[in-house]
């Protein structure tokens, strides 16, 4: 934010007044430290500061109005709602794949590729057409 008159800093003045009014408020102290480090505050922080400052008696209404105008000029950042996840259809196990896997493993229980496909099958992952082709080819070669 570019300041038009560097000698007038309303936010800093309001922060200092708040520190005098609320010397043990960790919120005001943290806002003051952050303002000194970064030179600005977010819209929500300024709204919190306005809430604290509006409770102080003797604070100039012009300063409060200026702070309110600063808050009104800042853009409001809205977060979009989370997308609604559509329920995925229940995966149905392919009985042919299960039969082929069991038949091959009954004959060759340590067949690595079929054990891998059995793991996918039991985790209810979709067996690709290439996986099904492999199972059919193994069954044909092994005579199952």
Order of alpha helices (4+ residues) and beta strands (2+ residues): alpha-alpha-alpha-alpha-alpha-alpha-alpha
